[in-house]
Amino acid sequence: MGTKYQIKICGIKDLTTLELCQKLGVDFVGLNFSPRSPRKIDPIMAEELLSIRHLPGFPKLVFLFFENSTEEIQKITEQFQPDLVQLIRGDQWVTKDLWDSLTKKKQLLPAIRIQSPIDSDETLEPNSELVILDSFQKGLGGGSGHTFPWEYVTNVKRPYLLAGGITPDNVKLALDTLHPFGIDVASGVETDGKKDPNKIIQLVQNVRNL
């Protein structure tokens, strides 16, 4: 089985899905605390989910925030100590001090919503080791199921996770076209708004078999 590309499954809300991701060897799992997201969880749900964090090979843990207060972000991250904190560039609630602090600690996973061609990696948060390149949908921090024109990022050389409308059906084309560091998937492995184990399995198989 190939391991060239990294896989992030985001917006997990139930223990069964998280256990499946752990067993499949998914590289990153994302828990979403944004009040704007249908995948929002609260700290009580997070505590239940993270009861399996001790298992061998548990994926890197990413907490996603969008339009959360600085105080809430700090409180939740201090309580659970995720590996990475995903913030969306352009989120009017995010302060420069918070962004810079997480960057300095190598804990920031910036998500950048692509609206035009990228000419230079210097515009893509060069002080972070990894970024997410996602589609732009007004009022949403991601997970919309919409793709953006992939030709906008064909010149990007830095490590990034490709997000925005990735599914088991188009993931091979996406990876063959762009060769990113990996993929970030939320709605693409859902059916009727809920994580679909068959789609997760198919996505992982399609990536690992490349």
C-alpha positions as CSV (number, residue, x, y, z in Angstrom):
1,M,0.0,0.0,0.0
2,G,1.3,3.4,-0.9
3,T,1.9,6.1,1.7
4,K,3.0,9.0,-0.5
5,Y,0.1,11.2,0.1
6,Q,-1.2,12.4,3.5
7,I,-4.9,12.1,4.2
8,K,-6.9,14.4,6.5
9,I,-10.5,13.6,7.4
10,C,-12.2,16.7,8.9
11,G,-15.4,17.4,10.7
12,I,-15.6,14.1,12.7
13,K,-18.5,14.0,15.1
14,D,-18.8,10.4,16.2
15,L,-16.6,7.8,17.8
16,T,-17.2,5.2,15.2
17,T,-15.8,7.4,12.4
18,L,-12.8,8.4,14.5
19,E,-12.1,4.7,15.3
20,L,-12.3,3.9,11.6
21,C,-9.9,6.7,10.7
22,Q,-7.4,5.4,13.3
23,K,-7.7,1.8,12.0
24,L,-7.3,2.9,8.4
25,G,-4.1,4.8,9.2
26,V,-5.5,8.2,8.2
27,D,-2.7,10.8,8.9
28,F,-4.8,13.7,10.3
29,V,-8.3,14.0,11.8
30,G,-10.1,17.3,12.3
31,L,-12.6,18.3,14.9
32,N,-14.6,21.4,14.1
33,F,-15.6,23.9,16.7
34,S,-16.9,26.6,14.4
35,P,-20.3,28.0,15.2
36,R,-20.9,28.4,11.5
37,S,-20.4,24.7,10.7
38,P,-22.9,21.8,10.6
39,R,-20.0,19.7,11.8
40,K,-19.6,21.7,15.0
41,I,-18.9,19.9,18.2
42,D,-18.5,21.1,21.8
43,P,-15.8,20.3,24.4
44,I,-18.0,17.6,26.0
45,M,-18.3,15.8,22.6
46,A,-14.5,16.3,22.1
47,E,-13.7,14.7,25.4
48,E,-15.8,11.6,24.4
49,L,-14.1,11.4,21.0
50,L,-10.6,11.7,22.4
51,S,-11.1,8.8,24.8
52,I,-9.3,6.8,22.1
53,R,-6.5,9.2,21.6
54,H,-4.1,6.8,23.4
55,L,-4.5,4.1,20.8
56,P,-1.3,3.3,18.8
57,G,-1.0,5.2,15.5
58,F,-3.7,7.7,16.4
59,P,-3.7,10.4,13.7
60,K,-2.4,13.9,14.3
61,L,-5.2,15.9,15.9
62,V,-6.3,19.1,14.3
63,F,-8.8,21.5,15.8
64,L,-10.6,23.8,13.4
65,F,-12.0,27.2,14.4
66,F,-13.8,29.8,12.3
67,E,-15.5,32.8,13.9
68,N,-14.7,31.6,17.4
69,S,-13.5,34.1,20.0
70,T,-9.9,34.1,20.9
71,E,-10.8,33.2,24.5
72,E,-12.7,30.1,23.3
73,I,-9.9,29.0,21.0
74,Q,-7.3,29.3,23.8
75,K,-9.5,27.6,26.4
76,I,-10.3,24.6,24.1
77,T,-6.7,24.2,22.9
78,E,-5.3,24.4,26.4
79,Q,-7.8,21.8,27.6
80,F,-7.1,19.2,24.8
81,Q,-3.7,20.1,23.4
82,P,-4.3,19.3,19.7
83,D,-1.3,18.8,17.5
84,L,-2.4,21.6,15.2
85,V,-4.9,24.5,15.2
86,Q,-6.5,25.2,11.9
87,L,-7.5,28.8,11.4
88,I,-8.9,30.4,8.2
89,R,-7.0,33.3,6.8
90,G,-9.4,36.2,6.5
91,D,-11.4,35.2,9.6
92,Q,-12.3,38.6,11.1
93,W,-12.4,37.1,14.6
94,V,-8.8,35.9,14.5
95,T,-6.3,38.4,16.0
96,K,-2.8,38.9,14.7
97,D,-1.4,38.0,18.1
98,L,-3.1,34.7,18.1
99,W,-2.1,33.9,14.5
100,D,1.5,34.9,15.2
101,S,1.6,33.0,18.5
102,L,0.4,29.7,17.0
103,T,2.8,30.2,14.1
104,K,5.8,30.7,16.4
105,K,4.9,27.5,18.3
106,K,4.6,25.6,15.0
107,Q,1.0,24.8,15.9
108,L,-0.8,26.8,13.2
109,L,-2.3,25.0,10.2
110,P,-3.5,27.9,8.1
111,A,-6.3,27.4,5.6
112,I,-6.2,29.7,2.6
113,R,-9.3,30.0,0.4
114,I,-8.2,30.3,-3.2
115,Q,-9.9,32.9,-5.4
116,S,-7.2,33.6,-8.0
117,P,-4.0,32.1,-9.4
118,I,-1.1,31.8,-7.0
119,D,2.1,33.1,-8.5
120,S,4.4,32.8,-5.4
121,D,4.7,30.5,-2.5
122,E,5.6,33.5,-0.4
123,T,1.9,34.5,-0.3
124,L,1.0,31.1,1.3
125,E,2.1,31.5,4.9
126,P,5.8,30.5,4.4
127,N,6.4,30.4,8.2
128,S,4.0,27.5,8.6
129,E,5.3,24.0,7.6
130,L,2.0,23.0,6.0
131,V,-1.1,24.9,4.7
132,I,-4.5,24.0,3.4
133,L,-5.7,25.3,0.0
134,D,-9.4,25.4,-0.1
135,S,-12.3,26.9,-2.1
136,F,-13.9,30.1,-1.1
137,Q,-17.6,30.2,-0.1
138,K,-18.7,33.4,1.6
139,G,-19.5,32.9,5.3
140,L,-18.0,29.4,5.4
141,G,-14.6,28.3,6.7
142,G,-14.5,25.2,4.5
143,G,-16.3,22.0,4.1
144,S,-18.6,23.4,1.4
145,G,-18.1,20.6,-1.1
146,H,-17.1,23.1,-3.8
147,T,-13.9,22.8,-5.8
148,F,-11.8,25.7,-7.0
149,P,-10.0,25.8,-10.3
150,W,-7.0,23.6,-9.8
151,E,-5.0,25.5,-12.4
152,Y,-4.8,28.3,-9.9
153,V,-2.3,26.3,-7.8
154,T,-0.3,24.4,-10.4
155,N,2.8,26.6,-9.7
156,V,2.7,26.0,-5.9
157,K,5.8,24.1,-4.7
158,R,5.4,24.3,-0.9
159,P,3.7,21.5,1.0
160,Y,-0.1,21.8,1.1
161,L,-3.2,19.8,1.7
162,L,-5.7,20.1,-1.2
163,A,-9.2,20.8,0.0
164,G,-12.5,21.7,-1.6
165,G,-14.8,19.1,-3.1
166,I,-12.4,16.2,-3.0
167,T,-14.3,12.8,-3.2
168,P,-13.4,9.2,-3.6
169,D,-14.3,9.6,-7.3
170,N,-12.0,12.6,-8.2
171,V,-9.2,12.1,-5.7
172,K,-6.9,10.2,-8.1
173,L,-7.3,13.0,-10.7
174,A,-6.6,15.6,-8.1
175,L,-3.4,13.9,-7.0
176,D,-2.2,13.1,-10.5
177,T,-2.9,16.7,-11.5
178,L,-1.3,18.6,-8.6
179,H,0.8,16.2,-6.6
180,P,0.1,18.0,-3.3
181,F,1.5,16.9,0.1
182,G,-2.0,15.4,0.7
183,I,-5.7,16.0,0.8
184,D,-8.3,17.3,3.3
185,V,-11.8,15.9,3.0
186,A,-15.0,16.7,4.9
187,S,-18.2,16.6,2.8
188,G,-16.6,14.4,0.2
189,V,-16.9,11.4,2.5
190,E,-20.4,12.1,3.7
191,T,-23.9,10.9,2.8
192,D,-26.8,13.1,3.8
193,G,-24.6,15.2,5.9
194,K,-23.1,12.3,7.9
195,K,-19.7,10.6,7.6
196,D,-20.1,7.5,5.4
197,P,-17.7,4.7,6.4
198,N,-17.8,3.2,2.9
199,K,-16.8,6.5,1.3
200,I,-14.0,6.9,3.8
201,I,-12.7,3.4,3.1
202,Q,-12.9,4.0,-0.6
203,L,-11.1,7.3,-0.4
204,V,-8.3,5.9,1.6
205,Q,-7.9,2.9,-0.7
206,N,-7.9,5.1,-3.8
207,V,-5.1,7.2,-2.3
208,R,-3.0,4.4,-0.9
209,N,-3.2,2.4,-4.1
210,L,-1.7,5.2,-6.2
